[in-house]
Amino acid sequence: MGALPKIRISKGRKKRRRTHHSLDEPAMSSCPKCGKMRRPHFICEYCNHYGEKPKATKKKPEKEQVKVNQKTEKPKQDPKKEE
Ligand SMILES: [Zn+2]
């Protein structure tokens, strides 16, 4: 059996608890470069500027090929052949 509540929470109490669950709208400010709305302290999505300076999008570093650790990898040999 799963866990069950010991005391029933009334509809009013449940709703009162959930009055704090609503999400806030994200803070928006206008971009000084293009004038469109953007989030403060974020690079503008439209003109890719932060303040007055253009910010180049960072390219993700290519994943280096995972080197196989040869020391830990055991050589493939059948134990029966050794006998
Ligand atoms: Zn902009």
PDB file of the backbone (N, CA, C, O) and the ligand in Angstrom, with CONECT records:
HET     ZN  A 101       1
ATOM      1  N   MET A   1       0.830  -1.205   0.000  1.00  0.00           N
ATOM      2  CA  MET A   1       0.000   0.000   0.000  1.00  0.00           C
ATOM      3  C   MET A   1       0.863   1.254   0.000  1.00  0.00           C
ATOM      4  O   MET A   1       1.913   1.323   0.639  1.00  0.00           O
ATOM      5  N   GLY A   2       0.395   2.200  -0.714  1.00  0.00           N
ATOM      6  CA  GLY A   2       1.128   3.457  -0.747  1.00  0.00           C
ATOM      7  C   GLY A   2       0.862   4.279   0.486  1.00  0.00           C
ATOM      8  O   GLY A   2       0.016   3.924   1.307  1.00  0.00           O
ATOM      9  N   ALA A   3       1.581   5.377   0.622  1.00  0.00           N
ATOM     10  CA  ALA A   3       1.411   6.271   1.763  1.00  0.00           C
ATOM     11  C   ALA A   3       0.079   7.003   1.646  1.00  0.00           C
ATOM     12  O   ALA A   3      -0.302   7.437   0.559  1.00  0.00           O
ATOM     13  N   LEU A   4      -0.605   7.135   2.730  1.00  0.00           N
ATOM     14  CA  LEU A   4      -1.906   7.808   2.723  1.00  0.00           C
ATOM     15  C   LEU A   4      -1.889   8.942   3.748  1.00  0.00           C
ATOM     16  O   LEU A   4      -1.263   8.815   4.800  1.00  0.00           O
ATOM     17  N   PRO A   5      -2.571  10.045   3.449  1.00  0.00           N
ATOM     18  CA  PRO A   5      -2.615  11.150   4.411  1.00  0.00           C
ATOM     19  C   PRO A   5      -3.417  10.767   5.648  1.00  0.00           C
ATOM     20  O   PRO A   5      -4.451  10.104   5.560  1.00  0.00           O
ATOM     21  N   LYS A   6      -2.923  11.195   6.791  1.00  0.00           N
ATOM     22  CA  LYS A   6      -3.576  10.853   8.049  1.00  0.00           C
ATOM     23  C   LYS A   6      -4.831  11.687   8.243  1.00  0.00           C
ATOM     24  O   LYS A   6      -5.851  11.207   8.738  1.00  0.00           O
ATOM     25  N   ILE A   7      -4.729  12.969   7.834  1.00  0.00           N
ATOM     26  CA  ILE A   7      -5.862  13.877   8.001  1.00  0.00           C
ATOM     27  C   ILE A   7      -6.190  14.472   6.642  1.00  0.00           C
ATOM     28  O   ILE A   7      -5.296  14.880   5.901  1.00  0.00           O
ATOM     29  N   ARG A   8      -7.470  14.519   6.322  1.00  0.00           N
ATOM     30  CA  ARG A   8      -7.909  15.057   5.040  1.00  0.00           C
ATOM     31  C   ARG A   8      -7.709  16.563   5.022  1.00  0.00           C
ATOM     32  O   ARG A   8      -8.070  17.261   5.969  1.00  0.00           O
ATOM     33  N   ILE A   9      -7.129  17.056   3.929  1.00  0.00           N
ATOM     34  CA  ILE A   9      -6.975  18.508   3.733  1.00  0.00           C
ATOM     35  C   ILE A   9      -8.240  19.004   3.052  1.00  0.00           C
ATOM     36  O   ILE A   9      -8.622  18.511   1.990  1.00  0.00           O
ATOM     37  N   SER A  10      -8.892  19.993   3.679  1.00  0.00           N
ATOM     38  CA  SER A  10     -10.142  20.507   3.129  1.00  0.00           C
ATOM     39  C   SER A  10      -9.881  21.254   1.826  1.00  0.00           C
ATOM     40  O   SER A  10      -8.755  21.664   1.545  1.00  0.00           O
ATOM     41  N   LYS A  11     -10.945  21.427   1.031  1.00  0.00           N
ATOM     42  CA  LYS A  11     -10.832  22.136  -0.243  1.00  0.00           C
ATOM     43  C   LYS A  11     -10.269  23.541  -0.041  1.00  0.00           C
ATOM     44  O   LYS A  11      -9.422  24.007  -0.803  1.00  0.00           O
ATOM     45  N   GLY A  12     -10.771  24.215   1.025  1.00  0.00           N
ATOM     46  CA  GLY A  12     -10.325  25.584   1.278  1.00  0.00           C
ATOM     47  C   GLY A  12      -8.867  25.648   1.620  1.00  0.00           C
ATOM     48  O   GLY A  12      -8.143  26.523   1.144  1.00  0.00           O
ATOM     49  N   ARG A  13      -8.428  24.709   2.457  1.00  0.00           N
ATOM     50  CA  ARG A  13      -7.019  24.720   2.871  1.00  0.00           C
ATOM     51  C   ARG A  13      -6.126  24.401   1.677  1.00  0.00           C
ATOM     52  O   ARG A  13      -5.059  24.994   1.517  1.00  0.00           O
ATOM     53  N   LYS A  14      -6.564  23.466   0.843  1.00  0.00           N
ATOM     54  CA  LYS A  14      -5.795  23.115  -0.353  1.00  0.00           C
ATOM     55  C   LYS A  14      -5.679  24.328  -1.272  1.00  0.00           C
ATOM     56  O   LYS A  14      -4.604  24.632  -1.788  1.00  0.00           O
ATOM     57  N   LYS A  15      -6.807  25.017  -1.466  1.00  0.00           N
ATOM     58  CA  LYS A  15      -6.799  26.177  -2.359  1.00  0.00           C
ATOM     59  C   LYS A  15      -5.970  27.319  -1.778  1.00  0.00           C
ATOM     60  O   LYS A  15      -5.278  28.029  -2.507  1.00  0.00           O
ATOM     61  N   ARG A  16      -6.049  27.489  -0.446  1.00  0.00           N
ATOM     62  CA  ARG A  16      -5.248  28.542   0.185  1.00  0.00           C
ATOM     63  C   ARG A  16      -3.757  28.275  -0.008  1.00  0.00           C
ATOM     64  O   ARG A  16      -2.972  29.188  -0.263  1.00  0.00           O
ATOM     65  N   ARG A  17      -3.388  27.002   0.120  1.00  0.00           N
ATOM     66  CA  ARG A  17      -1.976  26.647  -0.072  1.00  0.00           C
ATOM     67  C   ARG A  17      -1.540  26.968  -1.506  1.00  0.00           C
ATOM     68  O   ARG A  17      -0.422  27.421  -1.749  1.00  0.00           O
ATOM     69  N   ARG A  18      -2.448  26.722  -2.435  1.00  0.00           N
ATOM     70  CA  ARG A  18      -2.078  26.882  -3.846  1.00  0.00           C
ATOM     71  C   ARG A  18      -2.182  28.320  -4.341  1.00  0.00           C
ATOM     72  O   ARG A  18      -1.906  28.590  -5.510  1.00  0.00           O
ATOM     73  N   THR A  19      -2.579  29.254  -3.461  1.00  0.00           N
ATOM     74  CA  THR A  19      -2.607  30.651  -3.897  1.00  0.00           C
ATOM     75  C   THR A  19      -1.198  31.164  -4.185  1.00  0.00           C
ATOM     76  O   THR A  19      -1.032  32.151  -4.901  1.00  0.00           O
ATOM     77  N   HIS A  20      -0.188  30.502  -3.632  1.00  0.00           N
ATOM     78  CA  HIS A  20       1.189  30.953  -3.834  1.00  0.00           C
ATOM     79  C   HIS A  20       1.864  30.232  -4.991  1.00  0.00           C
ATOM     80  O   HIS A  20       3.047  30.451  -5.249  1.00  0.00           O
ATOM     81  N   HIS A  21       1.126  29.374  -5.691  1.00  0.00           N
ATOM     82  CA  HIS A  21       1.772  28.533  -6.702  1.00  0.00           C
ATOM     83  C   HIS A  21       1.852  29.165  -8.079  1.00  0.00           C
ATOM     84  O   HIS A  21       2.486  28.605  -8.974  1.00  0.00           O
ATOM     85  N   SER A  22       1.226  30.318  -8.272  1.00  0.00           N
ATOM     86  CA  SER A  22       1.231  30.896  -9.611  1.00  0.00           C
ATOM     87  C   SER A  22       2.628  31.398  -9.964  1.00  0.00           C
ATOM     88  O   SER A  22       3.402  31.799  -9.094  1.00  0.00           O
ATOM     89  N   LEU A  23       2.929  31.365 -11.264  1.00  0.00           N
ATOM     90  CA  LEU A  23       4.242  31.801 -11.729  1.00  0.00           C
ATOM     91  C   LEU A  23       4.210  33.300 -11.995  1.00  0.00           C
ATOM     92  O   LEU A  23       3.196  33.861 -12.411  1.00  0.00           O
ATOM     93  N   ASP A  24       5.344  33.922 -11.744  1.00  0.00           N
ATOM     94  CA  ASP A  24       5.479  35.347 -12.062  1.00  0.00           C
ATOM     95  C   ASP A  24       5.800  35.500 -13.544  1.00  0.00           C
ATOM     96  O   ASP A  24       6.429  34.631 -14.148  1.00  0.00           O
ATOM     97  N   GLU A  25       5.366  36.599 -14.111  1.00  0.00           N
ATOM     98  CA  GLU A  25       5.778  36.915 -15.471  1.00  0.00           C
ATOM     99  C   GLU A  25       7.244  37.308 -15.452  1.00  0.00           C
ATOM    100  O   GLU A  25       7.688  37.981 -14.521  1.00  0.00           O
ATOM    101  N   PRO A  26       8.001  36.904 -16.456  1.00  0.00           N
ATOM    102  CA  PRO A  26       9.420  37.276 -16.464  1.00  0.00           C
ATOM    103  C   PRO A  26       9.577  38.772 -16.631  1.00  0.00           C
ATOM    104  O   PRO A  26       8.836  39.414 -17.376  1.00  0.00           O
ATOM    105  N   ALA A  27      10.562  39.318 -15.921  1.00  0.00           N
ATOM    106  CA  ALA A  27      10.838  40.753 -16.017  1.00  0.00           C
ATOM    107  C   ALA A  27      11.353  41.061 -17.413  1.00  0.00           C
ATOM    108  O   ALA A  27      12.216  40.351 -17.931  1.00  0.00           O
ATOM    109  N   MET A  28      10.831  42.109 -18.020  1.00  0.00           N
ATOM    110  CA  MET A  28      11.223  42.453 -19.381  1.00  0.00           C
ATOM    111  C   MET A  28      11.683  43.903 -19.409  1.00  0.00           C
ATOM    112  O   MET A  28      11.159  44.762 -18.699  1.00  0.00           O
ATOM    113  N   SER A  29      12.677  44.143 -20.252  1.00  0.00           N
ATOM    114  CA  SER A  29      13.097  45.510 -20.507  1.00  0.00           C
ATOM    115  C   SER A  29      13.416  45.617 -21.989  1.00  0.00           C
ATOM    116  O   SER A  29      13.654  44.607 -22.652  1.00  0.00           O
ATOM    117  N   SER A  30      13.422  46.838 -22.509  1.00  0.00           N
ATOM    118  CA  SER A  30      13.637  46.993 -23.939  1.00  0.00           C
ATOM    119  C   SER A  30      15.131  47.002 -24.249  1.00  0.00           C
ATOM    120  O   SER A  30      15.942  47.511 -23.476  1.00  0.00           O
ATOM    121  N   CYS A  31      15.469  46.433 -25.385  1.00  0.00           N
ATOM    122  CA  CYS A  31      16.861  46.396 -25.832  1.00  0.00           C
ATOM    123  C   CYS A  31      17.287  47.791 -26.263  1.00  0.00           C
ATOM    124  O   CYS A  31      16.574  48.430 -27.036  1.00  0.00           O
ATOM    125  N   PRO A  32      18.428  48.283 -25.788  1.00  0.00           N
ATOM    126  CA  PRO A  32      18.860  49.627 -26.193  1.00  0.00           C
ATOM    127  C   PRO A  32      19.260  49.687 -27.666  1.00  0.00           C
ATOM    128  O   PRO A  32      19.306  50.769 -28.252  1.00  0.00           O
ATOM    129  N   LYS A  33      19.549  48.534 -28.266  1.00  0.00           N
ATOM    130  CA  LYS A  33      20.014  48.520 -29.651  1.00  0.00           C
ATOM    131  C   LYS A  33      18.826  48.474 -30.628  1.00  0.00           C
ATOM    132  O   LYS A  33      18.694  49.334 -31.498  1.00  0.00           O
ATOM    133  N   CYS A  34      17.976  47.468 -30.471  1.00  0.00           N
ATOM    134  CA  CYS A  34      16.892  47.299 -31.440  1.00  0.00           C
ATOM    135  C   CYS A  34      15.530  47.682 -30.861  1.00  0.00           C
ATOM    136  O   CYS A  34      14.557  47.804 -31.605  1.00  0.00           O
ATOM    137  N   GLY A  35      15.450  47.873 -29.550  1.00  0.00           N
ATOM    138  CA  GLY A  35      14.210  48.350 -28.958  1.00  0.00           C
ATOM    139  C   GLY A  35      13.193  47.277 -28.661  1.00  0.00           C
ATOM    140  O   GLY A  35      12.137  47.572 -28.100  1.00  0.00           O
ATOM    141  N   LYS A  36      13.477  46.042 -29.019  1.00  0.00           N
ATOM    142  CA  LYS A  36      12.533  44.976 -28.718  1.00  0.00           C
ATOM    143  C   LYS A  36      12.672  44.565 -27.258  1.00  0.00           C
ATOM    144  O   LYS A  36      13.664  44.862 -26.592  1.00  0.00           O
ATOM    145  N   MET A  37      11.653  43.881 -26.793  1.00  0.00           N
ATOM    146  CA  MET A  37      11.656  43.486 -25.396  1.00  0.00           C
ATOM    147  C   MET A  37      12.582  42.293 -25.189  1.00  0.00           C
ATOM    148  O   MET A  37      12.574  41.326 -25.951  1.00  0.00           O
ATOM    149  N   ARG A  38      13.365  42.399 -24.148  1.00  0.00           N
ATOM    150  CA  ARG A  38      14.237  41.280 -23.789  1.00  0.00           C
ATOM    151  C   ARG A  38      14.318  41.220 -22.269  1.00  0.00           C
ATOM    152  O   ARG A  38      13.931  42.164 -21.581  1.00  0.00           O
ATOM    153  N   ARG A  39      14.820  40.116 -21.758  1.00  0.00           N
ATOM    154  CA  ARG A  39      14.986  39.985 -20.319  1.00  0.00           C
ATOM    155  C   ARG A  39      16.226  40.772 -19.894  1.00  0.00           C
ATOM    156  O   ARG A  39      17.246  40.731 -20.582  1.00  0.00           O
ATOM    157  N   PRO A  40      16.150  41.496 -18.760  1.00  0.00           N
ATOM    158  CA  PRO A  40      17.332  42.220 -18.304  1.00  0.00           C
ATOM    159  C   PRO A  40      18.461  41.263 -17.936  1.00  0.00           C
ATOM    160  O   PRO A  40      18.221  40.167 -17.430  1.00  0.00           O
ATOM    161  N   HIS A  41      19.675  41.684 -18.192  1.00  0.00           N
ATOM    162  CA  HIS A  41      20.890  40.910 -17.927  1.00  0.00           C
ATOM    163  C   HIS A  41      21.008  39.701 -18.846  1.00  0.00           C
ATOM    164  O   HIS A  41      21.759  38.768 -18.560  1.00  0.00           O
ATOM    165  N   PHE A  42      20.251  39.720 -19.970  1.00  0.00           N
ATOM    166  CA  PHE A  42      20.351  38.642 -20.942  1.00  0.00           C
ATOM    167  C   PHE A  42      20.716  39.239 -22.289  1.00  0.00           C
ATOM    168  O   PHE A  42      20.397  40.395 -22.567  1.00  0.00           O
ATOM    169  N   ILE A  43      21.376  38.465 -23.116  1.00  0.00           N
ATOM    170  CA  ILE A  43      21.681  38.893 -24.480  1.00  0.00           C
ATOM    171  C   ILE A  43      20.372  38.969 -25.254  1.00  0.00           C
ATOM    172  O   ILE A  43      19.509  38.101 -25.116  1.00  0.00           O
ATOM    173  N   CYS A  44      20.225  40.023 -26.080  1.00  0.00           N
ATOM    174  CA  CYS A  44      19.020  40.181 -26.881  1.00  0.00           C
ATOM    175  C   CYS A  44      18.941  39.049 -27.904  1.00  0.00           C
ATOM    176  O   CYS A  44      19.916  38.754 -28.595  1.00  0.00           O
ATOM    177  N   GLU A  45      17.763  38.417 -27.990  1.00  0.00           N
ATOM    178  CA  GLU A  45      17.600  37.305 -28.926  1.00  0.00           C
ATOM    179  C   GLU A  45      17.610  37.792 -30.370  1.00  0.00           C
ATOM    180  O   GLU A  45      17.989  37.045 -31.272  1.00  0.00           O
ATOM    181  N   TYR A  46      17.199  39.035 -30.595  1.00  0.00           N
ATOM    182  CA  TYR A  46      16.965  39.499 -31.959  1.00  0.00           C
ATOM    183  C   TYR A  46      18.231  40.053 -32.587  1.00  0.00           C
ATOM    184  O   TYR A  46      18.566  39.710 -33.720  1.00  0.00           O
ATOM    185  N   CYS A  47      18.956  40.930 -31.837  1.00  0.00           N
ATOM    186  CA  CYS A  47      20.148  41.542 -32.434  1.00  0.00           C
ATOM    187  C   CYS A  47      21.426  40.998 -31.813  1.00  0.00           C
ATOM    188  O   CYS A  47      22.522  41.381 -32.221  1.00  0.00           O
ATOM    189  N   ASN A  48      21.300  40.117 -30.838  1.00  0.00           N
ATOM    190  CA  ASN A  48      22.468  39.441 -30.257  1.00  0.00           C
ATOM    191  C   ASN A  48      23.434  40.423 -29.594  1.00  0.00           C
ATOM    192  O   ASN A  48      24.648  40.218 -29.599  1.00  0.00           O
ATOM    193  N   HIS A  49      22.879  41.484 -29.026  1.00  0.00           N
ATOM    194  CA  HIS A  49      23.704  42.470 -28.359  1.00  0.00           C
ATOM    195  C   HIS A  49      23.475  42.407 -26.857  1.00  0.00           C
ATOM    196  O   HIS A  49      22.388  42.067 -26.390  1.00  0.00           O
ATOM    197  N   TYR A  50      24.511  42.739 -26.120  1.00  0.00           N
ATOM    198  CA  TYR A  50      24.367  42.954 -24.689  1.00  0.00           C
ATOM    199  C   TYR A  50      24.892  44.348 -24.417  1.00  0.00           C
ATOM    200  O   TYR A  50      26.094  44.588 -24.538  1.00  0.00           O
ATOM    201  N   GLY A  51      24.027  45.263 -24.054  1.00  0.00           N
ATOM    202  CA  GLY A  51      24.446  46.652 -23.929  1.00  0.00           C
ATOM    203  C   GLY A  51      24.752  47.204 -25.310  1.00  0.00           C
ATOM    204  O   GLY A  51      23.907  47.158 -26.204  1.00  0.00           O
ATOM    205  N   GLU A  52      25.946  47.719 -25.482  1.00  0.00           N
ATOM    206  CA  GLU A  52      26.323  48.288 -26.777  1.00  0.00           C
ATOM    207  C   GLU A  52      27.173  47.320 -27.584  1.00  0.00           C
ATOM    208  O   GLU A  52      27.313  47.458 -28.799  1.00  0.00           O
ATOM    209  N   LYS A  53      27.740  46.335 -26.887  1.00  0.00           N
ATOM    210  CA  LYS A  53      28.688  45.457 -27.570  1.00  0.00           C
ATOM    211  C   LYS A  53      27.963  44.257 -28.188  1.00  0.00           C
ATOM    212  O   LYS A  53      27.096  43.657 -27.554  1.00  0.00           O
ATOM    213  N   PRO A  54      28.322  43.914 -29.422  1.00  0.00           N
ATOM    214  CA  PRO A  54      27.761  42.680 -29.977  1.00  0.00           C
ATOM    215  C   PRO A  54      28.436  41.475 -29.338  1.00  0.00           C
ATOM    216  O   PRO A  54      29.648  41.443 -29.125  1.00  0.00           O
ATOM    217  N   LYS A  55      27.616  40.504 -29.046  1.00  0.00           N
ATOM    218  CA  LYS A  55      28.168  39.299 -28.432  1.00  0.00           C
ATOM    219  C   LYS A  55      28.016  38.153 -29.409  1.00  0.00           C
ATOM    220  O   LYS A  55      26.909  37.811 -29.825  1.00  0.00           O
ATOM    221  N   ALA A  56      29.137  37.569 -29.766  1.00  0.00           N
ATOM    222  CA  ALA A  56      29.087  36.415 -30.661  1.00  0.00           C
ATOM    223  C   ALA A  56      28.571  35.219 -29.888  1.00  0.00           C
ATOM    224  O   ALA A  56      28.885  35.031 -28.713  1.00  0.00           O
ATOM    225  N   THR A  57      27.788  34.429 -30.559  1.00  0.00           N
ATOM    226  CA  THR A  57      27.268  33.238 -29.900  1.00  0.00           C
ATOM    227  C   THR A  57      28.413  32.264 -29.691  1.00  0.00           C
ATOM    228  O   THR A  57      29.209  31.985 -30.587  1.00  0.00           O
ATOM    229  N   LYS A  58      28.455  31.777 -28.505  1.00  0.00           N
ATOM    230  CA  LYS A  58      29.519  30.835 -28.178  1.00  0.00           C
ATOM    231  C   LYS A  58      29.244  29.496 -28.839  1.00  0.00           C
ATOM    232  O   LYS A  58      28.164  28.919 -28.715  1.00  0.00           O
ATOM    233  N   LYS A  59      30.259  29.027 -29.544  1.00  0.00           N
ATOM    234  CA  LYS A  59      30.111  27.693 -30.125  1.00  0.00           C
ATOM    235  C   LYS A  59      30.467  26.673 -29.065  1.00  0.00           C
ATOM    236  O   LYS A  59      31.426  26.822 -28.309  1.00  0.00           O
ATOM    237  N   LYS A  60      29.669  25.649 -29.042  1.00  0.00           N
ATOM    238  CA  LYS A  60      29.955  24.605 -28.067  1.00  0.00           C
ATOM    239  C   LYS A  60      31.219  23.861 -28.497  1.00  0.00           C
ATOM    240  O   LYS A  60      31.361  23.488 -29.662  1.00  0.00           O
ATOM    241  N   PRO A  61      32.132  23.648 -27.555  1.00  0.00           N
ATOM    242  CA  PRO A  61      33.342  22.911 -27.906  1.00  0.00           C
ATOM    243  C   PRO A  61      32.992  21.484 -28.325  1.00  0.00           C
ATOM    244  O   PRO A  61      32.199  20.795 -27.684  1.00  0.00           O
ATOM    245  N   GLU A  62      33.617  21.074 -29.425  1.00  0.00           N
ATOM    246  CA  GLU A  62      33.312  19.729 -29.914  1.00  0.00           C
ATOM    247  C   GLU A  62      33.769  18.699 -28.894  1.00  0.00           C
ATOM    248  O   GLU A  62      34.818  18.802 -28.260  1.00  0.00           O
ATOM    249  N   LYS A  63      32.933  17.735 -28.788  1.00  0.00           N
ATOM    250  CA  LYS A  63      33.224  16.715 -27.787  1.00  0.00           C
ATOM    251  C   LYS A  63      34.460  15.926 -28.188  1.00  0.00           C
ATOM    252  O   LYS A  63      34.555  15.381 -29.288  1.00  0.00           O
ATOM    253  N   GLU A  64      35.402  15.887 -27.254  1.00  0.00           N
ATOM    254  CA  GLU A  64      36.600  15.102 -27.524  1.00  0.00           C
ATOM    255  C   GLU A  64      36.246  13.626 -27.425  1.00  0.00           C
ATOM    256  O   GLU A  64      35.466  13.180 -26.584  1.00  0.00           O
ATOM    257  N   GLN A  65      36.864  12.912 -28.327  1.00  0.00           N
ATOM    258  CA  GLN A  65      36.579  11.485 -28.305  1.00  0.00           C
ATOM    259  C   GLN A  65      37.113  10.888 -27.008  1.00  0.00           C
ATOM    260  O   GLN A  65      38.250  11.132 -26.604  1.00  0.00           O
ATOM    261  N   VAL A  66      36.286  10.127 -26.396  1.00  0.00           N
ATOM    262  CA  VAL A  66      36.645   9.552 -25.105  1.00  0.00           C
ATOM    263  C   VAL A  66      37.744   8.522 -25.326  1.00  0.00           C
ATOM    264  O   VAL A  66      37.583   7.526 -26.032  1.00  0.00           O
ATOM    265  N   LYS A  67      38.854   8.815 -24.690  1.00  0.00           N
ATOM    266  CA  LYS A  67      39.984   7.904 -24.846  1.00  0.00           C
ATOM    267  C   LYS A  67      39.746   6.660 -23.994  1.00  0.00           C
ATOM    268  O   LYS A  67      39.383   6.731 -22.820  1.00  0.00           O
ATOM    269  N   VAL A  68      39.964   5.547 -24.629  1.00  0.00           N
ATOM    270  CA  VAL A  68      39.758   4.292 -23.905  1.00  0.00           C
ATOM    271  C   VAL A  68      40.979   4.047 -23.036  1.00  0.00           C
ATOM    272  O   VAL A  68      42.114   4.001 -23.508  1.00  0.00           O
ATOM    273  N   ASN A  69      40.710   3.896 -21.783  1.00  0.00           N
ATOM    274  CA  ASN A  69      41.802   3.642 -20.860  1.00  0.00           C
ATOM    275  C   ASN A  69      42.265   2.200 -21.044  1.00  0.00           C
ATOM    276  O   ASN A  69      41.561   1.251 -20.699  1.00  0.00           O
ATOM    277  N   GLN A  70      43.474   2.065 -21.600  1.00  0.00           N
ATOM    278  CA  GLN A  70      43.937   0.726 -21.946  1.00  0.00           C
ATOM    279  C   GLN A  70      44.401  -0.050 -20.725  1.00  0.00           C
ATOM    280  O   GLN A  70      44.436  -1.280 -20.713  1.00  0.00           O
ATOM    281  N   LYS A  71      44.758   0.719 -19.691  1.00  0.00           N
ATOM    282  CA  LYS A  71      45.260   0.024 -18.505  1.00  0.00           C
ATOM    283  C   LYS A  71      44.161  -0.743 -17.804  1.00  0.00           C
ATOM    284  O   LYS A  71      44.353  -1.870 -17.347  1.00  0.00           O
ATOM    285  N   THR A  72      42.973  -0.087 -17.729  1.00  0.00           N
ATOM    286  CA  THR A  72      41.893  -0.739 -17.004  1.00  0.00           C
ATOM    287  C   THR A  72      41.188  -1.786 -17.850  1.00  0.00           C
ATOM    288  O   THR A  72      40.572  -2.721 -17.338  1.00  0.00           O
ATOM    289  N   GLU A  73      41.299  -1.600 -19.186  1.00  0.00           N
ATOM    290  CA  GLU A  73      40.607  -2.549 -20.051  1.00  0.00           C
ATOM    291  C   GLU A  73      41.414  -3.844 -20.142  1.00  0.00           C
ATOM    292  O   GLU A  73      42.601  -3.839 -20.467  1.00  0.00           O
ATOM    293  N   LYS A  74      40.755  -4.915 -19.853  1.00  0.00           N
ATOM    294  CA  LYS A  74      41.450  -6.198 -19.855  1.00  0.00           C
ATOM    295  C   LYS A  74      41.543  -6.733 -21.283  1.00  0.00           C
ATOM    296  O   LYS A  74      40.584  -6.623 -22.047  1.00  0.00           O
ATOM    297  N   PRO A  75      42.666  -7.300 -21.643  1.00  0.00           N
ATOM    298  CA  PRO A  75      42.775  -7.897 -22.974  1.00  0.00           C
ATOM    299  C   PRO A  75      41.835  -9.090 -23.098  1.00  0.00           C
ATOM    300  O   PRO A  75      41.620  -9.867 -22.168  1.00  0.00           O
ATOM    301  N   LYS A  76      41.288  -9.182 -24.313  1.00  0.00           N
ATOM    302  CA  LYS A  76      40.300 -10.245 -24.523  1.00  0.00           C
ATOM    303  C   LYS A  76      41.014 -11.565 -24.737  1.00  0.00           C
ATOM    304  O   LYS A  76      41.557 -11.836 -25.808  1.00  0.00           O
ATOM    305  N   GLN A  77      41.001 -12.353 -23.724  1.00  0.00           N
ATOM    306  CA  GLN A  77      41.577 -13.696 -23.832  1.00  0.00           C
ATOM    307  C   GLN A  77      40.705 -14.652 -23.058  1.00  0.00           C
ATOM    308  O   GLN A  77      40.268 -14.374 -21.942  1.00  0.00           O
ATOM    309  N   ASP A  78      40.471 -15.752 -23.666  1.00  0.00           N
ATOM    310  CA  ASP A  78      39.663 -16.751 -22.974  1.00  0.00           C
ATOM    311  C   ASP A  78      40.521 -17.449 -21.926  1.00  0.00           C
ATOM    312  O   ASP A  78      41.637 -17.881 -22.211  1.00  0.00           O
ATOM    313  N   PRO A  79      40.000 -17.551 -20.739  1.00  0.00           N
ATOM    314  CA  PRO A  79      40.787 -18.244 -19.696  1.00  0.00           C
ATOM    315  C   PRO A  79      41.021 -19.718 -20.024  1.00  0.00           C
ATOM    316  O   PRO A  79      41.961 -20.334 -19.521  1.00  0.00           O
ATOM    317  N   LYS A  80      40.153 -20.275 -20.875  1.00  0.00           N
ATOM    318  CA  LYS A  80      40.299 -21.693 -21.198  1.00  0.00           C
ATOM    319  C   LYS A  80      41.536 -21.948 -22.067  1.00  0.00           C
ATOM    320  O   LYS A  80      42.163 -23.004 -21.983  1.00  0.00           O
ATOM    321  N   LYS A  81      41.876 -20.948 -22.911  1.00  0.00           N
ATOM    322  CA  LYS A  81      43.006 -21.125 -23.825  1.00  0.00           C
ATOM    323  C   LYS A  81      44.328 -21.154 -23.067  1.00  0.00           C
ATOM    324  O   LYS A  81      45.291 -21.788 -23.498  1.00  0.00           O
ATOM    325  N   GLU A  82      44.360 -20.462 -21.937  1.00  0.00           N
ATOM    326  CA  GLU A  82      45.599 -20.382 -21.158  1.00  0.00           C
ATOM    327  C   GLU A  82      45.972 -21.731 -20.554  1.00  0.00           C
ATOM    328  O   GLU A  82      47.139 -21.992 -20.259  1.00  0.00           O
ATOM    329  N   GLU A  83      44.983 -22.568 -20.379  1.00  0.00           N
ATOM    330  CA  GLU A  83      45.251 -23.849 -19.733  1.00  0.00           C
ATOM    331  C   GLU A  83      46.046 -24.801 -20.636  1.00  0.00           C
ATOM    332  O   GLU A  83      46.351 -25.923 -20.233  1.00  0.00           O
TER     333      GLU A  83
HETATM  334 ZN    ZN A 101      18.260  43.907 -29.522  1.00  0.00          ZN2+
END
